[in-house]
Amino acid sequence: MKHIYRQGNNDNSEVLLLLHGTGGDEEDLLPLAEMIDPDAAVLSVRGNVDENGMNRFFRRLEEGVFDEEDLLYRTQELHDFLDEAAEKYNFERNRVTAVGYSNGANIAASLLFHFDNPLKQAYLFHPMVPRRGIKLPEMGNLPVFIGAGSNDPICKPEETEELHGLLKEAGAEVELYWADKGHQLTREEINKAKEFYDRWKGEPSICT
């Protein structure tokens, strides 16, 4: 997968996995990483799917309707890439925290839905429920931050509440923050995410 890797400022740096939204690329969320943890290592990935010239992490059949077969394939692809990147760049696999927006948040959520402890933490900005009707892995106090817009026309509030409930039921420690905005990523969401991150940064990882 095409990506950018930047070494952290110390040997025990967290690794922020940056996952862009539809039409973005591996450059998009670099400023966000600086705001959340300027000392962290950064692994910023470009989605491998091309939708009419727009980069995505998996295919969709129409707006809001995911191609589940491709979602499963791309989720496995990203999981394998993380294992390979940890070996290549010599970072601890259990220090990876996902920071995803929109389509990137959805593939991050899909990692949580399909693998046991794939991430140390997850920051999901304007996500949807990646799949329904499956049993989720036990998430054992996994820290998850969800940033949402109360007027988001793409990720409806009920969809956000459903995802929040599913993650909570699986055992995750979820904080849901509502901005009085639409689908755009706001500075207030980022500030709240930073507060959540700082509270959990020193905690041991359950990621294996």
N, C-alpha and C positions, 0 to 999 in steps of 0.2 A: 504494500500500500504506500502511496506517495505520502511523505510526511516530513516534518521538521522535528529534530531533537536538539534540545539545549540542556547542557549539564546544569545541575543545581549548584548552589553556592557552598554546599558541604556534603560530606559523605552520607549523611543521614537525611538528605533532602527528600521531601515528598515528590511524587511524580504526578503532574497534572496532565491528564489525557484530555485534549481539547477536541471536541467534535462539533463541527459547524452545522448551520442550518442549510436548507435547500438553496442551491445556487452559490454557496460560499466555498471557501477553500481553507487550506491549512494556515493561512495568514490571518484569518478573520478574528479569531478569539485570542490572539497573542496579547493584546492589551488587557483582556479580562484576566488572564493568568497573572499579569503584573499587579493587578488590583487585589487579587485574592491572596497570592503568596509570591512575592518577588524573589524569594530565595529558592523556590521549588524548581526542580527539573521540569521541562516541558516536552511532551510528546504530542504534537498536533498533527492530526491525520486528515487526509482528503478522502472523501467517499469515492468508492470505485464505480458507482452507477452514474450514467449520463442520462438525464431526462431532458431532452430538447436543449442540450447545451448547458444544463445546470447539474452541478455535482450533488449527488445524494448518497446516503449510506445503504439504501435498499430501494427496491422498486415499489411503486404503488399502482393500483388499478385505476384510481381516481382520487380526487381530493378527499383525504380522510379515510381511504380504504386501502389497507396495506396488502401487498402481495406476500402472503404468509410463507410460501415456499422460499421465496427469495430472502425474506426477512430471516428465516432460520439459517439459510446458507451464509448470508452476510454477517450474522451474529457469530457464527462459528469462525468465519474468516477473521473477524476482528479479534476474537478471543485468541486464536492461534497467533495472530500478529503480535499481540501483547506479550505472549510467551517468548516469541522470537526476539522482540525488541529488548526485553529484559536481559536476555543472554547477550545480544549484540552490544548493547550500551552499558552493560554491567550495572543495572540497577535492580533493587529487590522488587520482585513481582508483587509482593504484598503491600507495597507502598503506592500503588496506582490509584489515584482518585479521578473519576470522570467528571468533566465539566462540559455539558452538552446543551445546545440550544436547538429547539424545534426538532428537525429531523435527527440532529445529533443527540438530543435528549432522548429521543425514541429508541435509537440503537443502544444507548447506554442503559435505558430501562430494560431493553430486551436482554442484555447481558445478565441483569439481575434476575429476570424471569426464567432464564434457561440454564444458568450455571450456579454451582455452589460457591459462594464467596468470591466472585470474580474481581471485586473492587474493594478498596479500603473505605472509600466514601463515594457518594454520587451527588452531583449538583445538576438538577434537571430543570432547565428553564423552558417553560411552555411545552411540556411533554404531553403525549397521549398515552392511552393504554396500548401497549404493543400487541398483546394477544389476550384473548378471553377463553375461558373454559379449560384452563390447565392448572395443575397444582404447582404452586410456586415453591422454590427451595426455601428452607429455613434461613432467615436472614440475621438472626441472632444479634440484635442491637446495631445493625449496620446503619451508620449515619447517612440520611438522605435529606437533601434540601430540595424543595420544589418551589420554583418561582412561577407565578401565574398572573394573568391579567383578568380582572373581573369582567372586562368587555372584550375578551379575546374571541374573534369570530371563527378562528380555526380550532383552537383547543377550548371547547365550551367549559364553563365552570363545572357542570355535572361530570364531564370526562375527567377533569382534574381531581374532583372529589372521589371519583371511583378509583383512580390510580392511588391516591393517598390512602384510601381504605384497604386496598389490596396489599400495599407495601406494609402497612401497619399490622394487618392480619398475619403477614409472613414473619413478623418480629422486628422489622426495621424501626429505627428511631427517626421518625419523619417530622420535619418542620415544613409547614406549608405557609408561604407568604403570598398575599394577594396585593398586587398593585392595581390602582384604579386606571388601568390602561388596556390596550388591545394586545396584539401579538408581539409587539416590539419589546426588546430587552431593555429594561430601564436601569438607571443608576441606583435607584432605591432598592431594587431586587439584588443588585450586586453588593450593595452595602450590607444588606441583611445576610446574604450568603457568606460574606466575609466574616461577620460576627459568628455565624454558625461554625464556619471553618475553624476559626481561632479557638472556639470552645472544644473542638474535637481533635485538634491537630496533634496534641501530645498523647492521645489515647492509643493503646495497642491495637493493631489491626486484627480483624478476624479473617481477612483475606488469606487464602492458602495458595 
